[in-house]
């Protein structure tokens, strides 16, 4: 369990990252340090824009005072849509003014958007261009919403007259709200600027509705102190600094993306290129050429399969494997020529990529080894929305395969009621742990122990150095007829080592005798050369052979007994996790 992979090519930041006291402090201190340095590069339509650290501070003040002027300071507001600077400005303005921000999943159905907005008590909704027609049409389902605030109104639209299409609510463009803030400051109104957002950091400041893979959704209440603790932990848990560049790939509403991909990057002085759509991901990476990515495993798995599919098409698999073996031996001896040897592969990822933070689901150790052989370090981390979300991460140069790393600052971890092999439920405690579930005291009580530890629902163990190893989710546990407990994630990790398997879910399916059999439901890889031109029967035979080969490395009771193929990808959450509850 102590196998380590080390990358020496990325310079380690020598100075300690700044520690913030509040989100407003983050924006202000970063503006002082980095000024006109670009924080965001993004597209709107065909035009490309940039947004500096000074712009961030200026617009935070303008928006905060504008919200104060129309009675939204200290109130609950929602935000929904694609990633953009205005989204984060609205997020921080709401929290810094003593209010509550409710980031909504942009892939929700219209009825769900209205339901969550209404449930949260939001009095305003900020939204991006894709929702210009949608949100006002839902006004009757959200009677408490007083303002609909489009970030980029349609050209030529009349959006300032409180038209009937928005019921009794006013449609007030984001730009006009900024103008109201300008006017307020010109008249000497400093309600937002003079507000001390650190006076009480313990109240709810963010309400996040989890999408989840189990089909249930809860409202996670985070305090300002929770968010700040996690941002500080994220800043200290990585080697990122002002020289690092990122491509934003994950949905903006998710706590992992907000904390690490935006708040963390802004605290450290980085530059973020905002990807304009999922289909343009690879183009954004090759165009902007980032040196760092913050992603979930599906992105890494997709890149890995494409790399090896291209190598296979050129008939160079054996040669590349031999080069990797030789290069790794030289690396261990202190000679690092990986990025020269594998320049063509790295150029396909922009040429500068050296560092990936990956979390959200298990990642196969084979992928970590392969990317390391190419000169890219992958540091797996672990988090959950209820912990703002960071719990643990592998540190630069100290990666342990199969581990999600050691606990981050501000967070303690323990294994509850460990079995003989040290495995038990992972519990966390610290300043990052949520206040509870919104309007659900019973569910809140269920996830906290009597002595104040949060039950994550994940099962795993810790080694002597504090590295955490996750076995699976308690809710996904498969109990065989012989009483053996199987965690499907562990088997899925082995299955993903086959280049023939694009996506898979392991389930327990009862046969006619009532016995539970381990069944792998598989979507074949689109990148596998071996499957090109094959019939469904031929694909199934090849994949069965691959599964049988993998079975030989597993204990008998963990071996896959049945294989089923799918013709379509599994349905996923916006963070690209498979919705397991839909797999029957």
N, C-alpha and C positions, 0 to 999 in steps of 0.2 A: 504493500500500500504506500510505500515511501518513494516510489519511482518519481524522479524529478526531471523536468525538462527546462533547460536554461537558454535564453536568448541574450546574447551580449552586444547586439548591434544597435540597440536603442539607448541613447544616452539617458542616464538617470538624473532626474531633477535633483539638484543639490540643495536648493532652498526649500523650506517648509511651506506648504500652501497656506494661504491666509485663512483664518478661522472667522466665520461670520457670526454676528449676533442676531441677525434677522435677514429676511429676503431683501428688504430695502437696503440694508447694510451691504449685502452682496452687490447690488447694482451700483451703489454709490462708491464703494471702495474699488470695484473693477473699473469704473469710469475714471477714477483718480489715477489708477495704475496704468490703464491701457488706452484711455482717451479716444482718439479717432481710429484706433485699430478696428478692423472689421470683425464683428461678432458673427453676423449672419450674411450669407449670400443666398438669394432665393429668386425664383421666377414667378411672375404673375402675368399670365398670358404668354406672349412671346418675349416680353421685356425682362431683363435681368436687373436686380437691385442689390444694394448692399446696405447693411445696418450696423452702425458702429457702437462701441461701448458708451460713447457720449450720447448717441441717439437714444440708447436704452434709458439712461438716466433722465434725459430731457422729456421723453414721452411718458415715462413713469410719473413724473411730476405733473405733466399736463393732464394725463388721464385720471390720476388720483384727484386732482382739484376739480376736473370736469364731473367725475362721479359724485364728489361732495356737493357740487352746485345743483345737481338734480336729485339729491337725496338717496344716492346709492352707496355712499361711503358707510361702511359698517354693516351693510346688508348682504344677503345671499345672492350671488349672480352665477349664471352658468356660462360655459363656453364650449363650442363645438366646431369641428372642422379640421381642415388640413393644417399642417405645421406652418407657422409663420411668426414673425417677431411680435405682431399685435396680439397673438394668442398668449404668449408668455408675459407680455406687458400687462394684459388684462388679469392674468393669474396673479402676478405679484402685486398689482395695484389693489385688487380685492383683499388679499391677505394683509398687505401693509396698511390698509385703512381700517383694519379691525373687523373685516367681513369674512364671508365664507365663499370660496370658489368651488364650483361644481363642474369639473371637466367631464363632458359626455362623450361616449363612444360614437364616432361619426357613422359607424356601420349599423347602428340600431335602426329598427323600423320606426316609422314616424310616430306610431302610437306609443312605442316605448320611450322615445325622446320626450314626448309630451308627459308621459307618466312620471318619468324620473325628474323632470324639471318641476312638475307640480308637487311631487312628493317632497322634494328638497326645499320647497318654499322660495325658489328663485324669483326675484323681482325684475331681473333683466337677463337677456341672453345675448352674448356676443357670438357671432357666427361668420364663417368664411363664405366665399362666393357660391359654393355648391348648395348652400341652404338659403339663398336669397329668396326663393319662392316658397320653400318648404316651411320655414319657421313662422312667418306671419299667418300662413294658412292654418296653423295649429293654435292660434290665439285663444279660441273658445275652449280648448282643452287645457289651457294654462292661464286661468283667469287672474292669478296673482301677478303675472308678468306685466310690468308697467312699461318696459322699454325693450324693443327689439333693436339690436345694434349690429348692423351689417358692417363687416370690416372692409369689404370691397363691393359696394352697391353696383348694380348693373348700370351701364352707361345710359345717361338720359332719364333714369327713373326718378320719379318724384317720391322722395322718401322722408319728407320732413313734416307732412301735414297731419299725421296721425290718422291715416285713411282707414276706412271701415274694414279693409282686408285684414287689419290687425286688431279688430275689435276695439276695445277702449284703450289699447296700448299705443304708444308713440313709436314710430320707426325712426330712430335717430342714428345716422351714419357715424361710424367711428371717428372720421375726420372732424365732424361737427362737434363731437364730444371733446376732442382735443382742443378745438377752438374755444369751447366754453371754459376749458381749463385755463387757456391763455388769458381769456377775459377776466376770470376770477383772480388770477395772480396779478394782472395789471391793476385790478381794483383793490389789491392788498389782502385778498382772501387767502389765508394760509392754513385752512382747516386740515388739509391732508399733510402738508409739509411740516406742520407743528405737532401732528399727532404722534404720540410715543407708542409705536407698535410693539415695543419690548415690555411694556408695563404689565401685560398679562399674556404670556405665551402659551398658557395651558388650555385655552378655550378652543373649540373646533374652528379650524381655519380652512380645511379642505374636506369635501365629501366626495369619495370615489366609489362609484358603483362597479363592483367587480364583474367582469364578463365570465370568467371561469371556464373550466372544461367539464364541469359536472352538471351544468344546466341550472344552477342556482345563482342568484345575484344578491349581494348584500351591500349596504351602504357603509363603507369604512370611514370612520371619523378620525381625521388626523389634526393634530394641533400644529400651531406655528413652530413650537419647540420640536415636535416630531420631525418636521420637514427640515429644519435647520440642522438637527443632529445628523440626519441622513446625508445632507449635502456635505457637511464637514467630514463625515466618515468616508464618503465617496472621494472627496478631494485628497484625503490622506491615504486611501487604500490603493491608489494608482500612481503612475509616474508621469501623468499628464501635466502639461504646463503651457505657457504662452506660445510655444512653437508648434504645438500640435494642431492638426487639422482633422475634421470629422465630416462624415456624411450622415445626415439625419435620416434614419430608415424606418423607425418604429412609430406607431400611432401616438400622437401628442397627448392623448388623455391618460395614457398609462403611466403609473408612478415611476417605473423603471426608466422610461424615456425622459420624463420631466426631471427627475432627480439627477440622473447620470448624464443623459444626453444634452440637457439644456442648462439646468441650474449648476451642475458640477462643472460643465465646460466653461460657462460664463464666469464662475468663481476662479477658474484657473487661467483665464485669459486666452482660451482657444478660439478657433474659427470654425464655424459649422456651415456646411453647404446643405441646404434643405432639398431633399429629393422630391421631385414634383409628382411622381406616381410610382407605384410598385413595379409596373412594367418597365420603367426606366432606371431601375436600380443599378444594373451593371453599367449602363451608359453614364449615370451620375458618378459612379466610382471611377471609371476610366477617364472621365472628363475632369473632375475636380482633383483626382489623385490624392486622396487622404492618406495620412500615415496611420490613422487609428479608426476603428469602428466599434460601436456599442450595439450588439445585436442579440437575437435569440438563435438557438441552434439551427433552425431551418435555413437561415441564410448561409451559415457555415457549411451545412450539408449540401446545399445547392451549389455553392462555389466548388466544393470538393468534388462532387460528381461531375461537374462540367470540366474541371481540370483533367480528371482521369479519363473522361470520355474523349476529350481532344487528344490526349496522349495515346489512347488506344487506337483512335482513327489514323494516327500517324505511324502506328506499329512500333511505338517506342517504349512500351510499358516496361519490359525487362531492362532496357538500358537506363531508364529514369530511376527504377528501383535500385539498380546497381550504383548509380551516381549518388543517390540518397544515402545508401549504406556507407559508401566511401567518404562522402562529405561529413556525415555524422561522426565517423571515426576521427576525422581530422579536427572537427569541432571540439570533440572531447579532449583532443591533444592541444587545444588552444589556437588552432588555425581555422579561421572562419571564412570560407569562400562561398557560402551558401547562396548569397544574393547574386554573385557572379555566375555560378553554375546554373541557377534556375531563373535567370533574368527574364527569359521569355514567358515563363509562368507568371512571374510577378508583374510583368508589363500588362498582362491580361487583367490585372487587378489595379491598374493605374500606375504601378511601378514604385510607389512610395510606401505601400501598406506594410507595417511592421508589427502592429499591436492590435489585438481584438479582445474586448471584454464580452463574454458570452454568458447569458443566464436565462432562466425561464423554464428550462427543461434539461434533461440529461444530454450530454454530448459524448459521443464515442471517443475513447482514448486514441483510437487509430487516427482520427481527424486531428487531434492535438499533436500527435507525433508527426504526421505528414506535413502540416503547416509549419511546424518547428523546423523540419528538415529543409523546407523552402526558405526559411528565414523570417517567419511570422510567428510571434508568440501569442498563444491563446490563453487567456486567464479566465477560467470559469468562476462564476460567482453564484450567489444564492440569495434569494430575497422573496418576499411575499408582501402584497399590498398592505397588509395589516402591520408591517414593520417599516413602512415608509420608503422604500421596500427593503433596504439592504440589511442582510444578516451576516454574510461572509463573502470573501473573495480571495482568490489566489493572488499573491503579490508577484511583481516582476522578478524573474530569475529564481523563483521559489515555487514553481508550479508542481503540484503532485497530481499525477494522473488519477482519474476517477474521483478526485476530490473537488469540492466547491470552495476550498480554501479555509482560512481561519476567520473567526469572528472579526467584524470591523469594529473600530472604535465606537464607543457609546452602546455596545451591545454585548450581552453575555449569552452563552449557549450552554445547555446541558442536555443530556440524554436521560429521559425519564424511564424509570423501571427497566433498565437494560436486561436483556436476556443473557444467557451464558456466553454468547459471542459478542456481547457489548452493544447489541442493537436494541433500539427503543425509539419512542417518539421524541423528535427534536423540539425542545422548548427554548424560548428566547425571552430575555428581559433587558430593558434599557430605555433610554430616552427616545428611541426610535419607534417604540411599540405604541400602537393606536390607542385612542381613548375608548373605543368600543364600536359596536354596530348601531347605526342610526335607527332609532325607534324600535330597537329589538334587544331589550335587556336580557331576555332568556338566552338568545344566541351568544351574547357577550359573556354571560356567566359560564356558558359551556366551554368557552375557549380559554378561560383564565383559571389557573390553579388557585388554591386557597392562599398560597404564599406569593401570588402575583406574577407567575410566569405564564407566558402566552404559549398555548399549544398550537404548533404549526400545522399539525395533521400529516407532516412528513415523517418518515421512518428512516433512521440511519444510525451511524456511530461516529465516534471521534477517536483519533489516534493519540499517542502520547504527546504530540506536539500541538494538539488542538485543531488539526485538520478535520473537516467534516466530510463524511461520505454518506450520500443519500441513497437509500435502497429503493424507496418508492413512497407512494401516498397510501395512507391507511384506507381511504375510501376505495382505492383501486385494487385492494388486496383480493387475490383469488384463493379460495380455500378448497383444496382437493378432497376427494372422498376419503383419502387416508389421513386427513387432518393437516397435511402439509400446507404452509402458507407461501404463496407465490406473489411476488411483486412484479407486475407485467413490465414496468419500466426497465428492470434489469435484463429481461429477455430481449426486449426491443433494442436495447443498446447493442447486444450481440448481433441481432438481425441486421441492423444498419451497417454492419461491416461488409455486407454483400453489395457489390455495385449494381446488382439486379433489382434491389429493393429501394423504391423511391420513398414510400411512406408505409408505416405499419402500425397496427394496434393489436396487442395481445389481450385476449379475453378468455374467460372460462365458459365453455359451452357444454351443456348437459347432453349426453347421448340418450338413446332409447332406454338404456338400462338405468338411467338416472345418475351416471357417473360424470363428473366434471372433467372435460378434456381441455388441455391448453391449445388454443386455436389462434393462429396468426392470420389476421385480415390484412392483406397486402395490396398496395397500389404499385405496380411495376415502375421502375425508373424509366423516364423518358430519354435519359442520356445513355442507357446501357446499349452498347454496340451489339452485344450478344442477342438482344431481343428484337433487333431491327428486322422487320419483314416476317416475324414469327406469328403463327396463329395463336389464339388464346390457349388451346390445349398444349401447344409447344412451350409457350411462356410458363404455363403452370408446371409442366414437367421440369423445366430448367430451374425454376424457383424452388420447387420441392427438393431438387438435388442440392441446391445451395443451402436450404434450411436443414437438410439431413447432415450436411457437412458441419454446419454450426452446432447442431445437436450433439455431435461427438465431443464437443468441448464443454458440454453442460452436464450436470448431474442428471441421472435418469428422470427424477421427478420434476425437473425443470424443462425437459425437452418438449418441443412443439410437436403435437400429435396430428393436428389438422391444419391445412393451409387453404385459405379462400382468397381469390383475387377480386379486386375492384376495377371497374373501368373508368372511374373518376376519382380525383383527389378527394381526401377527407375534407369535410367542412371544418373551418378553423376560426379561432377568435382573431381579433384584429392584431394580436401580438404573435400570430402565426402558430398558435398551439392547436393541436387537433382536439375537436370537441368529442371527447371520449364517450359522453353520455348518449351520443347519437349512433354509436356503433352497437348494433344489437346482435 
